[in-house]
Amino acid sequence: MADGLKLAVNGTLMRGLKLNSNLLKAGAEFLYEADTTPDYRLWSIGDVHPAMVRTSTGGVAVALEVWLVPPAGLVQVLLQEPPGLSIGKVTLATGETVLGVLGEPILCEGQREISAYGGWRSYCGALATGR
């Protein structure tokens, strides 16, 4: 796919996870794994999906995937995201800025912060092993 927008995903849209089919149905193509700059914090929203928020303090680098999504497909994907998630700009460790899935700060209130895990996959792995 030549035309499209880069979209960074940090949770259930990633390969092999619950909502990855939303990206595939939208005609998205996986590009690469990446990390953010250490300016983000991550919360588990009821252990169903994460919410990543940019912060000025206490941030970490979050592991994510970058996909190439057709413009019309981006709208389709966004409309299927859980409430409280949106599209914003995310800075990758390489310095590149791409569109990415972010959480509204209010969504994180009262939820478990999982920033120390460095990503949704690591957190889910720890849950599965009871750590």
N, C-alpha and C positions, 0 to 999 in steps of 0.2 A: 504494500500500500504506500503510495508516494505522498498523497495528501492526508493530512490529519494533524491532530494536536497531541502533544505529549501530555500524559496524565499520570501522576504519581499516586499509587494506591498503597495503603498501609494496613489493610485489614482483610475483610472477607471477600474483597474483589480479587485478591491475589490468586495465582495459579493453584488449583486444587482445592480451594476453599469454597465455602457455601455459596457466595454470590458471583464467583468467577464467570459463570455462564452468562451473566448480564453483560460483561465485557465482550465475550465471544459472540453473543447474539447481535451486539452493536457493531460487529465487524472490526473490533480492536485487534491489534497485533502486539504481542509481548516484545519489548525491546531489550531490557536489561534490569538487573537488580542494582540497587543503589542505597546510599544512606543520605540522610539530610545533614545539614550543618547542625551543630549541637545547640540549636535554638528552639527545640520542640519538647513538649511534654505529652505523655500518652496516658489515657485512661481506658479502663475496661468498662463498657456500658453494659452492666448486668451479665458479664461474661458472654455476651452475644456478639458484640463487635467493638472495635476500639474507636476512640476519638482522639485525634492529634490536634494540638493547639500550639501555636507559636508563642513563645514567652521571652521576656527579657532577662529572666533569672531562672536558674535551676534546670536549664534545658539539657537534653541529650541528643545524640545522633540517633535517628530512628531508621530502622531497616525498612525498605519498601521496594516496590517494583514500578518500573516506568513502562507504560503502554502507549502505542500510537492509536488514537481513536478518531474515526471520522467525525467532523463537526456535528452532524445530525445524530450520530451515535452517542456523543457526549451528553446531549440533552436527554436521550433515552436512558442512559446510565444514571444520571443525576436524579431523574424522576423516580427511579427504583431504589434509591438509597434510603436508609432509615431516617426518620425525622431527626433533625438536629445536625445532620451532616451536610456539607456544602462544598463548592469548588472555590478554591482560592489559589494564591501563588505559594509555591514551596521552593525553598532553596536547597539544592543538592550539595553534597560535600565537594563536588567538583567546581562549585560556584555557579552552575547553571540554574536558572529559575524556570520552573515548569508549572503547569496547572497541577493541582493536587487536591485530594479529599481531606478536608479539615472539619473539625468539630466546633460547634458553637460552645463558648465557655459555659453557658448555663447548663448544657447537656452533661457536663462533667461534675457538676455540683453533687456531692454525696456519693460519688462513684469511686472506685478503687483506682488510685494512680499506679500505673504499671511502667513508668518511664525507665526504671532500673533494669527492666528486662530487655530494653533496646528494640523491641518490636513485638508485634502481635503473635508471630509464629513462635518466638521464644517464650512468650507468656503462656500460650496454649500448650506448648511442650511441658512447661513446668506444672501446669494444671493437671495434665495427663499423668505425670509421674508423682503428683502429690507434693511438689516442692514449693 
